[in-house]
Amino acid sequence: MSDALTAWWAQQLLLCDGVPTAHPLALDSVQAEKRLKALGISHRGELVETFLHGLGATSAPAYHLLGALEYSALAGAAGWLTQAQACTWAHHVMRRIGGEYHDLRSWLRDLRLAFGERASRRAHERFLDACQTLTQREKEADTVSWEAFEQALVKAPAPNALWPQAPGTRPWRLGALFHPVMCYPATPGDWPEARQWLSRVWQVDDRDQLLGVVLWLSAQGDRQRWDIEARELLEMDQAQRLEWQRGADDDSAYAPVLVQFVSQNEPFDWAGWDWLRIVELAWAGACSGLLSQAEADDIAAHSADLIGQRYGDWPALLAAYRRGQSLFEGIDRRDMTPGAHATLLLKAACSPWDIAPNALLDSATQSASRTRIKGFRASGHHWLLALASVREPDALLRQVDPGAFMGEKRRADAALYLQDALSLHADEGAGALERYWLPAQAHHLNQLAADAVHGVMPPAQTLFGRPSVDDARQLQSLKGVSRHAATIHMAEKFAFYLYMAFDSHLFESKALTEYADALKSCLCRFYPSPKHLLEAWFAWEGCLPEPEHDSLIGEIAWHLDDPGSLFYWLDWHPGSWREPGERPSLTHFTAMALVGPLNSAVWSEPQIESEREKASIREWVDTHYHLSSAADMQDFLGFMLESGDRQEYQINYAPYTLNPERLESEIAILESGECVEEERHHLLRLRRVRDNEDGCNDVDMAAWDIAQLMDLAIAGRQLGWLDQNAFNRTLDRAYQLADTHYAGWQEYAAGMYAGFSFFMGETPEREEFLAGFRQAMVAWLSGAPILAGPWTSLDFPGTRPRHFAPLHIDTLPGDQRILH
């Protein structure tokens, strides 16, 4: 700054009741600080805001500009600013004074008017004396004249920028609504009460708590609940909205404002409320020492990153912030007059908001910020948080330490959930979770969708009837999801179970972490980006709603649309390929599907069960088949493969079909006397042969043996009575046996049903059992409901491939005849 400008600055301080000095920064530092505090400015943060309001004032500008000159001098003398900074500030003020006033007279006139309205009588008198002194000096050429002042302004180079200009500092302009940042880096003097503010307003007392709040605001904040509920309200009429408002809980003070917004077609945009507060928190962290300056910079840049993806100008951002503030406070603030501070930021030439919000980031700053933010969320456990948060939004409160112990109540609740919902207990070990990884189910869904898009649908008419209209309609809906891999449909459930397993503290943490990392690897392989994953989840959720649970469509849609969603900030690198569980080969999956409706659909390799489950399985095996050991099991499986119930029919009942008279005579003999239990069963079967009940004389009932064989083999594997090799050999032999006896699933189903009917013992529930079995057969043969069983997605053993290849790699391996 030139000597003339410095001298002019110093002489103007006479008007501020100051001590005459040759240099404005030569004031005593103690006295300067004392004067600042007398003016109500207790630290540099307040100084910056006061200076900004002085420089940008539109009413009584002379008064405020003179004050800004004084603040510059006092701050430089007190050491709150460097001398260079103080001169820069003063230079900006002088340029505005020179632009608005053309002589000393007009300058002093405006000052006298302002002081007359604001100052005490004594202070006003002193001010008038100072004005008189300056006027007299100008007449006597004993000072820097106004003309000399103007000439010095013209000759002086442009002052340095008011606001930090380095690319990494520009995101701090977002925080100007709360704390304008002119001085960088942050020091405790910029906000001495930052820690107290964090504790009082946010209940934040340490670094982890601060990061937790920042990451929550970034990924979810208040906006998620408002967004989802606003869209639900949009589907209601006014009466339903008012009923919803009346039923809102105590934590929903925003309900009447939200209803008003929806009814008045207010934009559903309040994300600025969350994202602007991130910058304020980051600055508080930097000033308080809870964050390093680099960390705070990256967090502020993250806010700029999010804001830049949604807002192109400051009025739109500020309007979104005000909507959020209205909802948070339960008071509609849309029509309230903007405060002087907001008006200054939007309109003043000196405003830090002279760069559009979507232009604050350069690529290097953005890249560094994204690296740090993703670094905060780099673990496989964060993937669990993201997936689980769709069902349990509070999961996103745990981003700093996802595995932190949440208290005994949470632990007990998680353990109870695993026990009640999954029958999963601590003594089973973490390995039991593999049974909930269902790759064959994903293959089934993908195959049905691929076929549907090519117009190849399972038969609606089966030997046992037709599916319901709703179930058939669900099958048709698969045409629209063929390009989306279905792994997410089962993976998100697995993730939720794993999330609860972590919280239960029942299992070894290392094993659970390995599952989480494997889940991440798998999903990164099948979905190249978060958007692809969420779109797939949205599509499959629409096709496969769960009536017992609320639809997740709204939550998934929110994550798709919100740039802060945790899904977009995960570490999206698959690493080495692995999955949480084994994928059966396509041939072995087909063999396991031969169990049909005799058991529930088998979607994964069976695992050896816990002792608790083994006891239940052993009881079933013993009760129904009188098997009590692995040797018994091996022998009986061999018998089923070679002979089974089908041999009994061929030896004891098929001959009667050639001699009806002998059949009637045998029935008459048995009916004429008392029958023991074994004879009673024989009589019932003879009658079924006589009546050809359910086609028992016309169809090959080997399917009944094959289904039982698979049911027992799966039980044997779960008991550990069959090792993997023995189980695989059984699968291969069952596959060949089905190939030998049948040409397709319809014929196989007819044989299974005939065998089920023929060999059923005497029971009053017979018709009920048969009706249920027929209904299950309809579902398995028609693929409706979709997850009833996998027959419709599998080629029957030995038949020519007829299915279309899905558009992605989420299929089962092992069939060389089909390209996936």
VOTOR-570718 format. One record per residue (C-alpha): x, y, z; residue in one letter. Coordinates in steps of 0.2 Angstrom, whole numbers, padded with zeros to 4 digits, always signed. Each point is the difference from the previous one (the first is absolute). Example, Ala and Ser with C-alpha at 12.3 -4.5 7.8 and 13.67 -1.06 7.14 Angstrom:
! residues 2
+0062-0022+0039a;+0006+0017-0003s;
END
This chain:
! residues 820
+0000+0000+0000m;+0007+0017-0005s;+0005+0013+0014d;-0014+0011-0006a;-0013-0013+0003l;+0008-0005+0017t;+0000+0018+0006a;-0018+0003-0006w;-0005-0016+0009w;+0008+0006+0016a;-0008+0017+0000q;-0017-0007-0002q;+0003-0009+0016l;-0002+0017+0009l;-0018-0001-0004l;-0001-0016+0010c;+0005+0008+0016d;+0017-0007-0002g;+0017+0006+0005v;+0009+0010-0013p;+0013-0011-0008t;+0011+0001-0016a;-0003-0018-0004h;-0017-0009+0002p;+0009-0016+0006l;+0011+0009+0013a;-0013-0001+0013l;+0004-0008+0017d;-0005-0019-0002s;-0007-0001+0017v;-0010+0016-0003q;-0006-0006-0017a;-0006-0016+0007e;-0009+0009+0014k;-0008+0011-0012r;-0006-0015-0011l;-0008-0008+0015k;-0008+0017+0005a;-0008-0001-0018l;-0007-0017+0004g;+0012-0010-0010i;+0008-0013+0011s;+0010-0011-0013h;+0005+0000-0018r;-0015-0010-0005g;-0012+0014+0006e;+0012+0013-0008l;-0001-0008-0017v;-0019+0000+0000e;-0001+0018+0007t;+0012+0006-0013f;-0010-0009-0014l;-0015+0009+0005h;+0009+0016+0001g;+0007-0001-0017l;-0016-0007-0008g;-0012+0012+0009a;-0013+0008-0011t;-0009+0011+0013s;+0011+0014+0008a;+0015-0006-0010p;+0011+0014+0006a;-0002-0005+0019y;+0003-0019-0004h;+0015+0004-0011l;+0008+0010+0012l;-0002-0013+0013g;+0008-0013-0012a;+0015+0011-0002l;+0001+0001+0019e;-0002-0019+0002y;+0014-0003-0013s;+0012+0011+0010a;-0004-0007+0017l;+0001-0018-0006a;+0017+0003-0008g;+0007+0009+0015a;-0007-0013+0012a;+0008-0014-0010g;-0017-0008-0005w;+0005+0003-0018l;+0017+0002-0008t;+0005+0017-0005q;-0002-0005-0018a;-0018-0007+0003q;-0005+0016+0009a;+0006+0011-0014c;-0009-0011-0013t;-0016+0002+0010w;+0002+0019+0002a;+0004+0001-0019h;-0016-0008-0004h;-0010+0012+0011v;+0009+0015-0007m;-0004-0006-0018r;-0018+0000+0005r;+0001+0017+0008i;+0008+0007-0015g;-0013-0007-0011g;-0015+0007+0009e;+0007+0017+0006y;+0008+0013-0010h;+0006+0012+0013d;+0003+0002+0019l;-0016+0010+0002r;-0012-0013-0006s;+0009-0013+0010w;+0000+0009+0016l;-0018+0006-0003r;-0006-0019-0001d;+0010-0004+0015l;-0007+0015+0010r;-0018-0006-0004l;+0004-0018+0006a;+0009+0005+0016f;-0014+0012+0004g;-0012-0015+0000e;+0011-0012+0009r;+0013+0008+0011a;-0002+0008+0018s;+0000+0019+0001r;+0017+0000+0007r;+0007-0012-0013a;-0009+0010-0014h;+0008+0016+0006e;+0017-0008-0001r;-0004-0007-0017f;-0005+0018-0006l;+0017+0006+0007d;+0009-0013-0010a;-0009+0005-0016c;+0004+0018+0003q;+0018-0005+0002t;+0001-0010-0016l;-0009+0014-0010t;+0012+0013+0007q;+0015-0010-0005r;-0006-0003-0017e;-0002+0019-0002k;+0017+0002+0006e;+0008-0014-0011a;+0006-0007+0017d;-0006-0018-0005t;-0003-0012-0014v;-0014+0009-0010s;-0015-0009-0007w;+0007+0003-0018e;+0017-0008+0005a;-0010-0014+0008f;-0009-0003-0016e;+0016+0001-0010q;+0009-0012+0011a;-0015-0013-0002l;+0002+0001-0019v;+0018-0003+0000k;+0000-0014+0013a;-0001-0017-0006p;-0015-0010+0003a;+0000-0006+0018p;+0001-0019+0004n;-0016-0010+0001a;-0010+0001+0016l;-0004-0018-0001w;+0013-0014+0000p;+0003-0004-0018q;+0010-0017+0000a;-0011-0013-0008p;+0000-0011+0016g;-0007+0015+0010t;-0015+0005-0011r;-0012-0013+0007p;+0000+0010+0017w;-0010+0013-0009r;-0015-0011+0003l;+0002+0003+0018g;-0002+0019-0001a;-0018-0002+0005l;+0006-0004+0017f;+0019+0005+0001h;+0008+0009-0014p;+0018-0006-0003v;+0012+0014-0005m;+0015-0006+0010c;+0007-0017-0004y;+0005-0012+0008p;-0011+0000+0015a;+0006+0004+0017t;-0009-0001+0017p;-0002+0019-0001g;-0012-0002-0014d;-0012-0009+0011w;+0005-0002+0018p;-0017-0007+0005e;+0000-0013-0013a;+0002-0015+0012r;-0014+0007+0011q;-0011+0003-0015w;+0003-0018-0006l;-0005-0007+0017s;-0015+0011+0002r;-0008-0001-0017v;+0006-0017-0006w;+0005-0009+0016q;+0017-0003-0008v;+0015-0001+0012d;+0013-0009-0010d;+0007-0003-0017r;-0009-0016-0003d;-0017+0008+0004q;+0003+0014-0011l;+0005-0011-0015l;-0016-0010+0004g;-0011+0015-0002v;+0009+0006-0015v;-0002-0017-0009l;-0018-0002+0005w;-0004+0017-0007l;+0009-0005-0016s;-0008-0017-0002a;-0018+0003+0008q;-0003+0015+0011g;-0017+0006+0003d;-0004+0000-0018r;-0003-0019-0003q;-0015-0001+0012r;-0008+0016-0007w;+0003-0006-0018d;-0007-0017+0002i;-0015+0006+0010e;-0003+0015-0012a;-0002-0013-0015r;-0012-0010+0010e;-0010+0015+0004l;-0001+0004-0018l;-0010-0016-0003e;-0013+0005+0013m;-0015+0011-0001d;-0001+0015+0012q;-0010-0010+0013a;+0012-0013+0000q;+0014+0012+0002r;-0008+0008+0015l;-0003-0017+0008e;+0019-0004-0003w;+0004+0017+0009q;-0011-0004+0015r;+0008-0017+0001g;+0018+0007+0000a;+0011-0005+0015d;+0008+0012+0012d;+0016+0001-0010d;-0010+0007-0015s;-0002+0018+0003a;+0003+0003-0018y;-0016-0010-0005a;-0012+0015-0002p;+0013+0010-0010v;+0004-0015-0011l;-0019-0002-0004v;-0001+0018-0004q;+0015-0001-0012f;-0008-0015-0009v;-0017+0008-0001s;+0008+0016-0008q;+0011-0010-0012n;+0016+0007+0008e;+0015-0008-0007p;+0006-0016+0009f;+0017+0007+0003d;+0008+0004+0017w;+0017-0009-0002a;+0008+0017+0002g;-0005+0000+0018w;+0011-0016+0003d;+0015+0004-0012w;+0002+0019+0006l;+0001-0006+0018r;+0015-0011-0005i;+0010+0015-0004v;-0004+0008+0017e;+0005-0016+0009l;+0016-0002-0010a;+0005+0018+0005w;-0004-0003+0018a;+0011-0015-0001g;+0014+0009-0007a;-0001+0014+0012c;-0002-0011+0015s;+0014-0012-0005g;-0011-0015-0002l;+0004-0001-0018l;+0016+0005-0009s;-0001+0014-0013q;+0002-0013-0014a;-0014-0011+0007e;-0011+0015+0002a;+0004+0006-0018d;-0005-0017-0007d;-0016+0000+0010i;-0005+0017-0006a;+0005-0005-0018a;-0011-0015+0002h;-0015+0011+0004s;+0004+0010-0015a;+0001-0016-0010d;-0018-0005+0005l;-0007+0018-0001i;+0008+0002-0018g;-0010-0015-0006q;-0016+0007+0005r;+0001+0019+0000y;+0005+0012-0014g;-0002+0017+0010d;-0001+0007+0017w;-0018+0004+0001p;-0005-0018-0004a;+0012-0006+0014l;-0006+0013+0012l;-0018-0004-0003a;+0003-0019+0003a;+0009+0004+0016y;-0015+0011+0006r;-0012-0015-0004r;+0010-0011+0010g;+0001+0012+0014q;-0019+0002-0001s;-0002-0019+0002l;+0013-0001+0014f;-0008+0014+0010e;-0018-0004-0004g;-0002+0018-0006i;-0003+0005-0018d;+0014+0012-0004r;-0003+0002-0019r;-0008+0017+0000d;+0010+0008+0014m;+0011+0014-0005t;+0018-0005-0004p;+0012+0005+0014g;+0013+0014-0004a;+0014-0013+0000h;-0009-0011-0013a;-0004+0015-0011t;+0018+0007+0001l;+0006-0017-0005l;-0012-0001-0015l;+0002+0018-0006k;+0016+0009+0006a;+0015+0002-0011a;+0011-0005+0013c;-0009-0017+0004s;+0009-0016+0000p;-0014-0007-0010w;+0007+0008-0016d;+0003-0018-0006i;-0014-0011-0004a;-0002-0015+0012p;+0003-0012-0014n;+0016+0008-0005a;+0009+0000+0017l;+0010-0016-0003l;+0015-0003-0011d;+0003-0018-0005s;+0015-0002+0012a;-0009+0006+0015t;-0015-0011-0004q;+0011-0015-0003s;+0009+0002+0017a;-0016+0003+0009s;-0008-0016-0008r;+0015-0010+0005t;-0001+0005+0018r;-0019-0002+0001i;+0001-0017-0007k;+0014-0004+0011g;-0012+0003+0015f;-0011-0013-0008r;+0013-0013-0007a;-0005-0015+0010s;-0010-0015-0005g;-0011+0004+0015h;-0005+0017-0008h;-0008-0011-0014w;-0010-0008+0013l;-0005+0017+0007l;-0006+0006-0017a;-0010-0016-0004l;-0007-0001+0018a;-0005+0018+0000s;-0013-0002-0013v;-0010-0011+0013r;+0007+0009+0015e;+0005+0018-0003p;+0008+0002+0017d;+0014-0010-0006a;+0007+0015-0008l;+0004+0008+0017l;+0014-0013+0002r;+0012+0005-0015q;+0015+0005+0011v;+0001-0017+0008d;-0013-0012-0007p;+0006-0014+0012g;-0001+0010+0016a;-0010-0008+0014f;-0017+0007+0001m;-0005-0005+0017g;-0007-0015+0008e;-0018+0003-0006k;+0005+0001-0018r;+0011-0016+0002r;-0015-0009+0008a;-0012+0006-0014d;+0011-0005-0014a;+0003-0017+0008a;-0019-0003+0002l;-0003+0005-0018y;+0013-0013-0006l;-0008-0013+0011q;-0019+0004-0004d;+0002+0005-0019a;+0014-0012-0005l;+0001-0013+0014s;+0019+0005+0001l;+0009-0003+0016h;+0017+0004+0007a;+0005-0019+0001d;-0002-0001-0019e;+0015+0011-0003g;+0001+0014-0013a;+0001-0014-0014g;-0018-0003+0002a;-0003+0017-0009l;+0005-0008-0017e;-0017-0009+0000r;-0008+0018-0004y;+0011+0003-0015w;-0011-0006-0014l;+0009+0001-0017p;-0011-0013-0008a;-0015+0011+0004q;+0008+0014-0009a;+0003-0011-0015h;-0018-0006+0000h;-0006+0018+0000l;+0012+0006-0014n;-0004-0015-0011q;-0019+0003+0002l;+0003+0019-0005a;+0011-0005-0015a;-0014-0012-0006d;-0014+0012+0003a;+0008+0014-0010v;+0001-0012-0015h;-0018-0005+0003g;+0004-0017+0006v;-0012-0002+0015m;-0003-0016+0011p;-0016-0009-0004p;-0015+0009+0008a;-0010-0017-0001q;+0007-0014+0010t;-0006-0018+0003l;-0006+0006+0017f;-0008+0017-0004g;+0005+0018-0004r;+0008+0013+0012p;-0010+0015+0006s;-0002+0015-0010v;+0011+0010+0012d;+0014-0013+0000d;+0000-0001-0019a;+0000+0019-0001r;+0016+0000+0011q;+0008-0012-0012l;-0004+0012-0015q;+0009+0014+0009s;+0017-0008-0002l;+0000+0006-0018k;+0006+0017+0006g;+0014-0006+0011v;+0011-0011-0011s;+0014+0012-0001r;+0002+0001+0019h;+0010-0014+0009a;-0011-0007+0014a;+0014-0003+0013t;-0005+0016+0009i;-0017-0008+0004h;+0007-0013+0011m;+0017+0009+0004a;-0009+0015+0009e;-0009-0013+0012k;+0017-0009+0003f;+0008+0017+0004a;-0014+0004+0012f;+0002-0017+0009y;+0019+0003+0000l;-0003+0018+0007y;-0010-0008+0014m;+0012-0013+0003a;+0014+0013+0003f;-0012+0009+0013d;-0004-0016+0009s;+0018-0003+0005h;-0004-0019-0001l;+0013-0004-0013f;+0019+0003-0004e;+0002+0017-0007s;+0014-0005-0012k;-0011-0013-0008a;-0014+0013-0002l;+0012+0012-0008t;+0005-0012-0013e;-0018-0003-0005y;-0002+0019-0001a;+0015+0002-0011d;-0006-0015-0011a;-0017+0008-0002l;+0009+0016-0006k;+0010-0009-0012s;-0015-0009-0007c;-0011+0015-0002l;+0014+0010-0008c;+0002-0014-0013r;-0018-0001-0004f;-0004+0019+0000y;+0013+0012-0007p;-0006+0015+0009s;-0012+0005+0015p;-0013+0006-0013k;+0000-0017-0008h;-0002-0009+0017l;-0014+0012+0005l;-0009-0001-0016e;+0000-0019+0001a;-0006+0000+0018w;-0014+0012-0005f;-0005-0011-0015a;+0000-0017+0010w;-0009+0008+0015e;-0014+0005-0012g;-0002-0017-0007c;+0002-0010+0017l;-0009+0010+0014p;-0001-0009+0016e;-0018+0002+0007p;+0006-0003+0018e;+0012+0016-0001h;-0002+0018-0006d;+0006+0003-0017s;+0017+0007-0002l;-0003+0008-0016i;-0001+0018+0007g;+0017-0003+0010e;+0009-0007-0015i;-0006+0014-0011a;+0006+0013+0013w;+0018-0008-0001h;-0001+0000-0018l;-0004+0019-0001d;+0011+0007+0014d;+0018+0003-0004p;+0005-0001+0018g;-0007-0018+0002s;+0013-0011+0008l;-0001-0012-0015f;+0009+0014-0011y;+0014+0002+0013w;+0005-0018+0003l;+0017-0008-0006d;-0006-0008-0016w;+0014-0011-0004h;-0003-0019+0000p;+0018-0006+0004g;+0002-0019-0002s;-0016-0009-0005w;-0009-0009+0014r;-0017-0002+0007e;-0008-0003+0017p;-0005-0018-0005g;+0003-0013-0013e;-0009+0000-0017r;-0007-0017-0004p;+0003-0005-0018s;-0015+0001-0012l;-0001-0019-0001t;+0000-0002+0019h;-0012+0013+0002f;-0012-0009-0012t;+0003-0016+0010a;-0005+0008+0016m;-0015+0008-0008a;-0006-0018-0003l;-0006+0000+0018v;-0015+0011-0006g;-0014+0005+0012p;+0005-0014+0011l;+0011+0013+0009n;+0002+0019-0002s;+0011+0005-0015a;+0019-0002+0003v;+0009+0015-0006w;+0018-0004+0006s;+0011-0014+0005e;-0006-0008+0016p;+0011+0003+0015q;+0004-0011+0015i;-0012+0007+0013e;+0002+0003+0019s;-0003-0013+0013e;-0017+0008+0003r;-0006-0002-0018e;+0008-0017-0002k;-0010-0006+0015a;-0016+0005-0010s;+0006-0007-0016i;+0005-0017+0008r;-0017-0001+0008e;-0009+0003-0017w;+0012-0013-0009v;-0003-0013+0014d;-0019+0003+0001t;-0003-0001-0019h;+0013-0012-0006y;+0007-0009+0016h;+0018+0006-0004l;+0011+0003+0015s;+0018+0001-0007s;+0010+0005-0015a;+0002-0018-0005a;-0019-0002+0000d;-0001+0015-0010m;+0012-0005-0013q;-0008-0017-0002d;-0018+0007-0001f;+0006+0013-0013l;+0007-0015-0010g;-0017-0009+0001f;-0009+0015-0005m;+0011+0002-0016l;-0001-0018-0004e;-0018-0005+0005s;-0010+0011+0012g;-0019+0001+0001d;-0001-0002-0019r;+0006-0018+0002q;-0013-0004+0013e;-0014+0006-0012y;+0007-0010-0014q;+0001-0016+0010i;-0015+0001+0011n;-0013+0011-0010y;+0004+0001-0018a;-0004-0018-0004p;-0018+0003+0006y;-0003+0012-0014t;+0001-0015-0011l;-0013-0010+0010n;-0014+0011+0006p;-0010-0015+0006e;+0014-0005+0012r;+0002+0018+0006l;-0019+0001+0004e;+0002-0017+0009s;+0015+0006+0010e;-0009+0016+0005i;-0016-0010+0005a;+0010-0012+0011i;+0009+0014+0009l;-0016+0010+0002e;-0009-0015+0008s;+0011-0002+0015g;+0009+0010+0013e;+0016+0008-0007c;+0016+0003+0009v;+0009+0017-0004e;+0011-0008-0014e;-0015-0009-0008e;-0010+0016+0001r;+0013+0010-0010h;+0000-0014-0013h;-0018+0001-0001l;+0000+0018-0003l;+0013-0002-0014r;-0010-0014-0008l;-0015+0012-0001r;+0011+0013-0008r;+0006-0012-0013v;-0018-0005-0003r;-0005+0018-0003d;+0016+0005-0008n;+0000+0014+0012e;+0010+0015-0006d;+0007-0010-0014g;+0010-0012+0010c;-0001-0014-0012n;+0004+0011-0015d;+0015+0010+0005v;+0017-0003+0005d;+0001+0003+0019m;+0019+0000+0001a;-0001+0019+0003a;-0007-0004+0017w;+0016-0010+0004d;+0011+0013-0008i;-0008+0014+0010a;+0002-0010+0017q;+0017-0004-0005l;+0005+0019-0002m;-0010+0004+0016d;+0010-0013+0010l;+0017+0004-0008a;-0002+0019+0004i;-0004-0006+0018a;+0015-0012+0000g;+0011+0015-0005r;-0007+0011+0013q;+0003-0014+0013l;+0018-0002-0006g;-0005-0018-0004w;+0005+0003-0018l;+0017+0009-0005d;+0000+0012-0014q;+0006-0013-0012n;-0013-0013+0005a;-0013+0013-0002f;+0005+0005-0017n;+0000-0018-0006r;-0018-0001+0006t;-0004+0015-0009l;+0008-0006-0016d;-0009-0017+0002r;-0017+0008+0003a;+0002+0011-0015y;+0004-0015-0011q;-0015-0010+0007l;-0012+0015-0004a;+0007+0001-0017d;-0003-0019-0003t;-0018+0000+0006h;-0007+0017-0006y;+0000+0012-0014a;-0005+0016+0009g;-0006+0008+0016w;-0018-0003-0004q;+0002-0018-0001e;+0011+0000+0015y;-0013+0009+0010a;-0013-0012-0005a;+0011-0014+0006g;+0004+0008+0016m;-0018+0004+0004y;-0006-0017-0005a;+0013-0007+0012g;-0004+0012+0014f;-0019-0005-0002s;+0003-0018-0001f;+0012-0003+0014f;-0008+0012+0012m;-0006-0009+0016g;-0017+0001+0007e;-0004+0017+0007t;-0016+0011+0002p;+0010+0014-0008e;+0003-0009-0016r;-0010+0011-0011e;+0007+0016+0008e;+0018-0007-0003f;-0004-0004-0018l;-0008+0017-0003a;+0015+0009+0007g;+0012-0011-0010f;-0010+0004-0016r;+0001+0018+0004q;+0019-0001+0002a;+0001-0009-0016m;-0009+0014-0009v;+0013+0012+0007a;+0015-0010-0004w;-0006-0004-0018l;-0006+0018-0004s;+0013+0010+0009g;-0014+0009+0009a;+0004+0006+0013p;+0017+0003-0006i;+0010-0007+0015l;-0011-0016+0002a;+0013-0010-0008g;+0013+0000-0014p;-0007-0013-0013w;-0005+0014-0012t;+0017+0007-0001s;+0009-0017-0002l;+0002-0012-0014d;-0006-0017+0005f;+0014-0013+0001p;+0006-0006-0016g;-0011+0012-0011t;+0005+0012-0013r;+0004+0017+0007p;-0015+0012-0003r;+0004+0015+0011h;+0007+0017-0006f;+0017+0006+0007a;-0002+0015+0012p;+0008+0016-0004l;+0012-0001+0014h;+0011-0012+0009i;-0010-0003+0015d;-0004-0019-0003t;+0006-0016+0006l;+0015-0009-0007p;+0002-0018-0006g;-0010-0003-0016d;+0011+0000-0015q;-0015+0000-0012r;-0006+0017+0005i;+0010+0016-0002l;-0003+0012+0014h;
END
